[in-house]
Amino acid sequence: MDRSYWRTVSLVSLWQVSASICYYTVFAATPFFRDEFGLSRFSVGFVVTALTLGYAVCLLPVGALIDRFGEKRSLTLGLVGLAAGVVMVAGAPTYALLLAAAFFLGSMYASAIPGTNKAIYDSIAAGRQNFALGIKQVGVTAGSGISALLVTGLAGVLFWQAGFLIAAGVGFAVALLFALLYSGAGDGGAAEYPDFRRLSRNRPYRVLVAAGFFLGAALFTTTGYTVLYVEEDIGASVAFGGVVLALVQLFGSVGRVVTGWLSDNLPGDPQTRIGAILITQVVAGAALFVVVAATDSALNAAIAFSALGFFVLGNTGIYYSYMATLVTADEMGGATAAGQLSLVIGSVVAPPAFGYLADTVGYQGSWWLLAAGMGLAVGLLLYAVRLEPPIDEPAMQE
């Protein structure tokens, strides 16, 4: 692989790591928000909701702007906005302004998936794009793991906002580096929204997107409440909770790489084998939520959450790989946008529900709620695999 390949992959991956460090500071800081503003677990859930709602609202408009103005300008400005949003969250003097700052931070992260994917597809030759995307996607879990250690680790040494300020500094620095060194493609064409009417006629795709709601709910609620749960229910320190969250992200990265390799190398029809891998991950995730609900020691929690990360955070790559077996290549952009939106909507709804149950009946009921959601996702995925997509040539082929 030539130098220009690795230059592009390295720059885009560095951007993704930096963006995720900024975005996931909110998930790592939930105990500090609770102490600083005197919040209930239910109210903490709304901080995560504000973050993911900003992401959801801006995802499609930002995707259209990236098509119009190109990924270089969009990603540079997006990372500057993320760094500024982190500073706003750290400096919010009231709960209302904290929600507003979290919403702004989430809206800036909307540039991440469409922008980095466009950078890969614009700058990497066909036949090497999937490997590049896999490397780039690990930047999400790597960045969020770094964020967990940064925010929780520095809070005990300095003050709880210290990790936020360092994350902002990294964001500003990488934005400048990206603007100077990235030489990817251009301005794109006219901004257009995906043809969702055409996609709506694809039954297995519709079912997959419905399942995505529950997958997103599980993923973002897990990352949002891990530190708080480990501190409050297990009785460990916030710093240890940060280590557990980092392990969740680390094993999520491993899950994405391993399942991606399996989807390429196992024999059989792509739709069947990739669907089977995704279903296996979701079944295991549902079971592990029950295991997490029963943990009663710091060591057991670390082990259970690590396994949970492999299956729950590790399924997003296969989610999109399976999607590529259901839609044509020219539909993949719109299909990805709708699929991502479904994941994010799940993350908007689930955290407050999780927090409400934690306040009223305890954390065990909250984890069971996520297990039930994953069970519903399994049923939807089993139904999707049995349906034939109405296409002649899927985006993913042998």
Backbone hydrogen bonds, N-H to C=O, Kabsch-Sander energy under -0.5 kcal/mol:
donor,donor_aa,acceptor,acceptor_aa,energy
6,W,2,D,-1.6
7,R,3,R,-2.4
8,T,4,S,-2.2
9,V,5,Y,-2.7
10,S,6,W,-2.6
11,L,7,R,-2.3
12,V,8,T,-2.7
13,S,9,V,-2.4
14,L,10,S,-2.5
15,W,11,L,-2.3
16,Q,12,V,-2.3
17,V,13,S,-2.7
18,S,14,L,-2.4
19,A,15,W,-2.8
20,S,16,Q,-2.3
21,I,17,V,-2.2
22,C,18,S,-1.9
23,Y,19,A,-2.6
24,Y,20,S,-2.6
25,T,22,C,-1.0
26,V,23,Y,-0.9
28,A,24,Y,-1.6
29,A,25,T,-1.4
30,T,27,F,-0.8
32,F,29,A,-0.6
33,F,29,A,-2.2
34,R,30,T,-2.0
35,D,31,P,-2.0
36,E,32,F,-3.0
37,F,33,F,-2.4
38,G,34,R,-1.0
39,L,34,R,-1.2
44,V,40,S,-2.0
45,G,41,R,-1.6
46,F,42,F,-0.8
47,V,43,S,-0.9
47,V,44,V,-0.9
48,V,44,V,-1.4
49,T,45,G,-2.2
50,A,46,F,-2.6
51,L,47,V,-1.9
52,T,48,V,-2.5
53,L,49,T,-2.8
54,G,50,A,-2.0
55,Y,51,L,-1.4
56,A,52,T,-2.6
57,V,53,L,-2.8
58,C,54,G,-1.4
59,L,55,Y,-1.1
60,L,56,A,-0.5
62,V,58,C,-2.6
63,G,59,L,-1.9
64,A,60,L,-2.0
65,L,61,P,-2.0
66,I,62,V,-2.3
67,D,63,G,-1.8
68,R,64,A,-1.6
69,F,65,L,-3.1
70,G,66,I,-2.0
72,K,185,A,-0.5
74,S,70,G,-1.3
75,L,71,E,-3.0
76,T,72,K,-2.0
77,L,73,R,-2.5
78,G,74,S,-2.3
79,L,75,L,-2.3
80,V,76,T,-1.9
81,G,77,L,-2.5
82,L,78,G,-2.1
83,A,79,L,-2.4
84,A,80,V,-2.3
85,G,81,G,-2.5
86,V,82,L,-2.1
87,V,83,A,-1.6
88,M,84,A,-2.0
89,V,85,G,-2.4
90,A,86,V,-2.4
91,G,87,V,-1.8
92,A,88,M,-0.6
92,A,89,V,-1.0
98,L,94,T,-2.0
99,L,95,Y,-2.2
100,A,96,A,-2.0
101,A,97,L,-2.6
102,A,98,L,-2.5
103,F,99,L,-2.3
104,F,100,A,-2.2
105,L,101,A,-2.5
106,G,102,A,-2.5
107,S,103,F,-2.2
108,M,104,F,-1.7
109,Y,105,L,-1.3
110,A,106,G,-0.5
110,A,107,S,-0.8
111,S,108,M,-1.3
112,A,109,Y,-2.0
115,G,111,S,-1.5
116,T,112,A,-2.6
117,N,113,I,-2.1
118,K,114,P,-2.1
119,A,115,G,-2.1
120,I,116,T,-2.0
121,Y,117,N,-2.6
122,D,118,K,-2.6
123,S,119,A,-1.8
124,I,120,I,-2.3
128,R,125,A,-1.7
132,A,128,R,-1.5
133,L,129,Q,-2.7
134,G,130,N,-2.2
135,I,131,F,-2.2
136,K,132,A,-2.5
137,Q,133,L,-2.6
138,V,134,G,-1.3
139,G,135,I,-0.6
139,G,136,K,-1.3
140,V,137,Q,-1.5
141,T,137,Q,-0.7
142,A,138,V,-2.8
143,G,139,G,-2.3
144,S,140,V,-2.0
145,G,141,T,-2.2
146,I,142,A,-2.4
147,S,143,G,-2.3
148,A,144,S,-2.0
149,L,145,G,-1.9
150,L,146,I,-2.7
151,V,147,S,-2.9
152,T,148,A,-1.9
153,G,149,L,-2.0
154,L,150,L,-1.9
155,A,151,V,-1.1
156,G,152,T,-0.8
157,V,153,G,-0.6
158,L,154,L,-3.5
162,A,159,F,-2.0
165,L,161,Q,-1.9
166,I,162,A,-2.0
167,A,163,G,-2.3
168,A,164,F,-2.3
169,G,165,L,-2.1
170,V,166,I,-2.5
171,G,167,A,-2.3
172,F,168,A,-2.5
173,A,169,G,-2.2
174,V,170,V,-2.7
175,A,171,G,-2.2
176,L,172,F,-1.8
177,L,173,A,-2.2
178,F,174,V,-3.0
179,A,175,A,-2.2
180,L,176,L,-1.8
181,L,177,L,-2.3
182,Y,178,F,-2.4
196,F,194,P,-1.5
199,L,195,D,-1.5
200,S,196,F,-2.2
201,R,198,R,-1.1
202,N,199,L,-2.1
203,R,201,R,-1.0
206,R,202,N,-2.2
207,V,203,R,-2.2
208,L,204,P,-2.2
209,V,205,Y,-2.5
210,A,206,R,-2.0
211,A,207,V,-2.3
212,G,208,L,-1.8
213,F,209,V,-0.9
213,F,210,A,-0.8
214,F,210,A,-0.7
214,F,211,A,-0.7
215,L,211,A,-1.7
216,G,212,G,-2.8
217,A,213,F,-1.9
218,A,214,F,-2.1
219,L,215,L,-2.4
220,F,216,G,-2.4
221,T,217,A,-1.6
222,T,218,A,-1.9
223,T,219,L,-1.9
224,G,220,F,-1.8
225,Y,221,T,-1.7
226,T,222,T,-1.3
229,Y,225,Y,-2.7
230,V,226,T,-2.6
231,E,227,V,-2.0
232,E,228,L,-2.9
233,D,229,Y,-2.5
234,I,229,Y,-1.5
235,G,230,V,-0.6
236,A,230,V,-2.1
241,G,237,S,-2.1
242,G,238,V,-2.2
243,V,239,A,-1.7
244,V,240,F,-2.4
245,L,241,G,-2.4
246,A,242,G,-2.3
247,L,243,V,-2.2
248,V,244,V,-2.3
249,Q,245,L,-2.1
250,L,246,A,-2.7
251,F,247,L,-2.8
252,G,248,V,-1.6
253,S,249,Q,-2.0
254,V,250,L,-2.0
255,G,251,F,-2.5
256,R,252,G,-1.9
257,V,253,S,-2.0
258,V,254,V,-2.9
259,T,255,G,-2.3
260,G,256,R,-1.5
261,W,257,V,-2.3
262,L,258,V,-2.5
263,S,259,T,-2.3
264,D,260,G,-1.2
265,N,261,W,-1.7
266,L,262,L,-2.6
273,R,269,D,-2.7
274,I,270,P,-2.5
275,G,271,Q,-1.7
276,A,272,T,-2.1
277,I,273,R,-2.0
278,L,274,I,-2.3
279,I,275,G,-2.4
280,T,276,A,-2.3
281,Q,277,I,-2.2
282,V,278,L,-2.2
283,V,279,I,-2.6
284,A,280,T,-2.3
285,G,281,Q,-2.3
286,A,282,V,-2.3
287,A,283,V,-2.1
288,L,284,A,-2.3
289,F,285,G,-1.7
290,V,286,A,-1.1
291,V,287,A,-1.7
292,V,288,L,-2.8
293,A,289,F,-1.8
294,A,290,V,-0.8
294,A,291,V,-1.1
295,T,291,V,-0.5
295,T,292,V,-1.3
301,A,297,S,-2.3
302,A,298,A,-2.3
303,I,299,L,-2.2
304,A,300,N,-2.9
305,F,301,A,-2.8
306,S,302,A,-1.7
307,A,303,I,-2.1
308,L,304,A,-2.3
309,G,305,F,-2.5
310,F,306,S,-1.8
311,F,307,A,-1.6
312,V,308,L,-3.3
313,L,308,L,-0.6
313,L,309,G,-0.9
314,G,309,G,-0.9
315,N,312,V,-0.6
316,T,313,L,-0.6
319,Y,315,N,-2.0
320,Y,316,T,-1.7
321,S,317,G,-2.0
322,Y,318,I,-3.1
323,M,319,Y,-1.6
324,A,320,Y,-1.8
325,T,321,S,-0.5
325,T,322,Y,-1.3
326,L,323,M,-1.7
327,V,323,M,-1.1
329,A,393,E,-0.6
331,E,328,T,-1.3
332,M,328,T,-0.6
332,M,329,A,-0.9
335,A,331,E,-2.7
336,T,332,M,-2.5
337,A,333,G,-2.1
338,A,334,G,-2.3
339,G,335,A,-2.4
340,Q,336,T,-2.8
341,L,337,A,-2.2
342,S,338,A,-2.0
343,L,339,G,-1.8
344,V,340,Q,-2.4
345,I,341,L,-2.6
346,G,342,S,-1.9
347,S,343,L,-1.4
348,V,344,V,-1.1
349,V,345,I,-1.8
350,A,346,G,-2.3
353,A,349,V,-1.0
354,F,350,A,-2.9
355,G,351,P,-2.8
356,Y,352,P,-2.6
357,L,353,A,-2.2
358,A,354,F,-2.3
359,D,355,G,-2.1
360,T,356,Y,-2.0
361,V,357,L,-2.9
362,G,357,L,-1.6
365,G,362,G,-0.5
366,S,362,G,-1.0
367,W,363,Y,-2.5
368,W,364,Q,-2.0
369,L,365,G,-1.6
370,L,366,S,-1.6
371,A,367,W,-2.1
372,A,368,W,-2.5
373,G,369,L,-2.1
374,M,370,L,-2.2
375,G,371,A,-1.9
376,L,372,A,-2.0
377,A,373,G,-1.9
378,V,374,M,-2.1
379,G,375,G,-1.8
380,L,376,L,-2.1
381,L,377,A,-2.5
382,L,378,V,-2.5
383,Y,379,G,-1.7
384,A,380,L,-2.4
385,V,381,L,-2.4
386,R,382,L,-0.9
387,L,383,Y,-0.6
387,L,384,A,-1.2
391,I,389,P,-1.9
395,A,324,A,-0.8
395,A,327,V,-3.0
396,M,324,A,-2.5
397,Q,395,A,-0.6
